[in-house]
Amino acid sequence: MNYSWILTVDKNTGRPVVLGPYNSDDEANQIGFGKLGGQFEVIALKTRDVGLATKILKHRRFMETEKLDEALKRARHKV
């Protein structure tokens, strides 16, 4: 089963913010639009473990940006 996770970046610090898991994309989107105002991405992962999800999402961000310092920033898990 896949779980939905929210990934966004704190505008002030540049730190990644990982929220979840949620049971559906719809649930994650409701939280994202309600708390983050649309500046987020919903990603499906096969884990409920926040630590593993954070590692996966940080790796994904590194692969997209090719900036190691972005991937090494400590993630937040609360908004």
BAKOL-552678 format. One record per residue: residue in one letter; x, y, z of N, C-alpha, C in turn; residue number from 1. Coordinates in Angstrom, 3 decimals, padded with zeros to 6 digits. Each point is the difference from the previous one (the first is absolute). Layout:
<nodes>
NODE	A	X	Y	Z	X	Y	Z	X	Y	Z	NUM
...
</nodes>
This chain:
<nodes>
NODE	M	000.833	-001.183	000.000	-000.833	001.183	000.000	000.881	001.250	000.000	1
NODE	N	-000.394	000.987	-000.765	000.706	001.279	-000.022	-000.633	000.961	000.985	2
NODE	Y	000.829	000.851	000.574	-000.440	001.060	000.898	000.418	001.324	-000.621	3
NODE	S	-000.802	001.000	000.217	000.280	001.319	-000.561	000.761	000.846	001.009	4
NODE	W	001.023	000.674	-000.497	000.840	000.876	000.812	000.018	001.372	-000.638	5
NODE	I	000.111	001.015	000.825	000.110	001.371	-000.486	001.451	000.436	000.139	6
NODE	L	000.531	000.577	-001.081	001.346	000.569	000.026	-000.100	001.462	-000.397	7
NODE	T	000.571	000.846	000.823	000.066	001.430	-000.297	001.317	000.522	000.559	8
NODE	V	000.264	001.269	-000.234	001.233	000.617	000.489	-000.381	001.241	000.805	9
NODE	D	000.568	000.107	001.184	-000.219	001.184	000.833	000.620	001.206	-000.701	10
NODE	K	-000.804	001.011	-000.257	000.466	001.179	-000.745	001.103	000.762	000.730	11
NODE	N	-000.039	000.003	001.323	000.975	000.777	000.778	001.338	-000.699	000.141	12
NODE	T	-000.025	-001.310	000.226	001.238	-000.723	000.273	000.494	-000.846	-001.160	13
NODE	G	-000.880	-000.308	-000.952	000.373	-000.879	-001.104	-000.015	-001.461	000.371	14
NODE	R	-000.411	-000.286	001.241	-000.029	-001.394	000.457	-001.199	-000.737	-000.598	15
NODE	P	000.193	-001.274	-000.350	-001.138	-000.773	-000.462	-000.959	-000.272	001.152	16
NODE	V	-001.277	-000.066	-000.320	-001.033	-000.344	000.971	-000.726	-001.217	-000.538	17
NODE	V	-000.029	-001.068	000.794	-000.639	-001.253	-000.383	-001.170	-000.241	000.937	18
NODE	L	-001.196	-000.126	-000.560	-001.209	-000.232	000.785	-000.661	-001.290	-000.463	19
NODE	G	-000.498	-000.770	000.939	-000.707	-001.233	-000.345	000.328	-001.076	000.992	20
NODE	P	-000.434	-001.172	-000.270	-000.656	-000.475	-001.213	-001.506	000.258	000.020	21
NODE	Y	-000.553	000.064	-001.204	-001.439	000.133	-000.183	-000.477	-001.197	-000.816	22
NODE	N	-001.250	-000.366	000.185	-000.538	-001.191	-000.662	-000.326	000.212	-001.472	23
NODE	S	-000.094	001.250	-000.434	-000.324	000.255	-001.408	000.590	001.337	-000.436	24
NODE	D	000.108	000.162	-001.325	000.455	001.279	-000.544	-000.987	001.107	000.335	25
NODE	D	-001.289	-000.330	-000.010	-001.023	001.001	000.321	000.187	000.551	001.407	26
NODE	E	000.243	-000.899	000.955	000.211	000.423	001.389	001.249	000.889	000.098	27
NODE	A	001.073	-000.415	-000.662	001.238	000.782	000.025	-000.205	001.362	-000.653	28
NODE	N	-000.720	000.043	-001.107	-000.268	001.275	-000.678	-000.828	000.937	000.874	29
NODE	Q	-000.973	-000.541	000.718	-000.805	000.832	000.901	000.881	000.635	001.066	30
NODE	I	000.878	-000.791	000.590	000.921	000.520	001.018	000.938	001.029	-000.629	31
NODE	G	000.545	-000.330	-001.149	000.943	000.904	-000.666	-000.607	001.339	-000.341	32
NODE	F	-001.182	-000.004	-000.608	-000.640	001.268	-000.350	-000.452	000.752	001.244	33
NODE	G	-000.432	-000.737	001.018	-000.461	000.638	001.233	001.111	000.630	000.814	34
NODE	K	001.142	-000.654	000.074	001.099	000.486	000.842	001.130	000.680	-000.766	35
NODE	L	000.164	-000.367	-001.267	001.166	000.483	-000.738	-000.335	000.932	-001.156	36
NODE	G	-001.252	000.169	-000.291	-000.394	000.938	-001.048	000.402	-000.395	-001.404	37
NODE	G	000.175	-001.265	-000.259	000.281	-000.444	-001.363	001.460	-000.168	-000.351	38
NODE	Q	000.916	000.338	000.882	001.433	-000.122	-000.269	000.526	-001.331	000.530	39
NODE	F	-000.414	-001.107	-000.633	000.393	-001.321	000.466	-000.133	-001.004	-001.137	40
NODE	E	000.512	-001.194	000.260	-000.112	-001.103	-000.945	-000.454	-001.236	000.776	41
NODE	V	-000.928	-000.765	-000.557	-000.445	-001.248	000.609	000.710	-001.141	-000.725	42
NODE	I	000.634	-000.879	000.794	000.778	-001.099	-000.564	-000.435	-001.301	000.659	43
NODE	A	-000.235	-001.022	-000.814	-000.403	-001.312	000.500	001.249	-000.838	000.289	44
NODE	L	000.048	-000.546	001.210	001.096	-000.889	000.396	-000.583	-001.257	000.631	45
NODE	K	000.753	-001.072	-000.023	-000.468	-001.268	000.555	000.383	-000.166	001.464	46
NODE	T	000.087	001.086	000.725	000.367	-000.076	001.411	-000.832	000.955	000.838	47
NODE	R	-000.237	-000.396	001.238	-000.632	000.876	000.989	001.049	000.591	000.933	48
NODE	D	001.223	-000.478	-000.084	001.082	000.413	000.880	000.517	001.385	-000.393	49
NODE	V	-000.123	000.962	000.917	000.379	001.374	-000.301	001.505	000.131	-000.272	50
NODE	G	000.809	-000.747	000.699	001.446	000.063	-000.217	000.395	-000.490	-001.384	51
NODE	L	-000.579	-001.118	-000.401	000.293	-000.548	-001.324	-000.549	000.923	-001.089	52
NODE	A	-001.205	000.503	000.195	-000.583	000.916	-000.981	000.880	001.246	-000.160	53
NODE	T	000.495	000.530	001.101	000.854	001.177	-000.052	001.271	-000.285	-000.790	54
NODE	K	000.614	-001.151	000.238	001.214	-000.376	-000.746	-000.282	-000.107	-001.484	55
NODE	I	-001.115	-000.641	-000.351	-000.364	-000.158	-001.411	-000.233	001.362	-000.651	56
NODE	L	-000.723	000.867	000.687	-000.325	001.305	-000.570	001.225	000.905	-000.092	57
NODE	K	000.919	-000.113	000.951	001.235	000.779	-000.074	000.850	-000.477	-001.182	58
NODE	H	000.049	-001.309	-000.203	000.739	-000.548	-001.141	-000.629	000.473	-001.309	59
NODE	R	-001.311	-000.017	-000.057	-000.726	000.460	-001.184	000.326	001.472	-000.286	60
NODE	R	000.018	000.799	001.046	000.316	001.422	-000.159	001.429	000.193	-000.505	61
NODE	F	000.931	-000.797	000.511	001.384	000.076	-000.460	000.088	-000.352	-001.486	62
NODE	M	-000.709	-001.044	-000.420	000.027	-000.412	-001.399	-000.593	001.073	-000.906	63
NODE	E	-000.993	000.736	000.497	-000.620	001.062	-000.795	000.850	001.262	-000.053	64
NODE	T	000.574	000.393	001.124	000.728	001.267	000.069	001.495	-000.152	-000.253	65
NODE	E	000.530	-001.189	000.238	001.440	-000.278	-000.089	000.813	000.881	000.944	66
NODE	K	-000.638	000.405	001.105	000.678	000.801	001.018	000.049	-000.794	001.290	67
NODE	L	001.190	-000.423	000.370	000.164	-000.815	001.192	-000.432	000.743	001.257	68
NODE	D	000.281	001.291	000.084	-000.374	000.760	001.196	-001.513	000.016	000.195	69
NODE	E	-000.782	-000.046	-001.084	-001.459	-000.054	000.107	-000.439	-001.329	000.618	70
NODE	A	000.636	-001.072	-000.403	-000.360	-001.330	000.490	000.429	-000.214	001.451	71
NODE	L	001.008	000.725	000.437	000.514	-000.195	001.352	-000.696	000.853	001.050	72
NODE	K	-000.843	000.922	-000.428	-000.708	000.836	000.969	-000.953	-000.854	000.822	73
NODE	R	-000.033	000.294	001.263	-000.880	-000.736	000.917	-001.454	000.314	-000.331	74
NODE	A	-000.823	-001.041	-000.073	-001.414	000.169	-000.350	-000.841	000.266	001.248	75
NODE	R	-001.060	000.766	-000.201	-001.004	000.215	001.051	-001.168	-000.935	-000.271	76
NODE	H	-000.746	-000.313	001.054	-001.143	-000.895	-000.150	-001.283	000.591	000.560	77
NODE	K	000.033	001.281	000.337	-001.179	000.709	000.490	-000.043	001.376	-000.624	78
NODE	V	-001.206	000.508	-000.222	-000.153	001.338	-000.553	-000.440	000.929	001.099	79
</nodes>
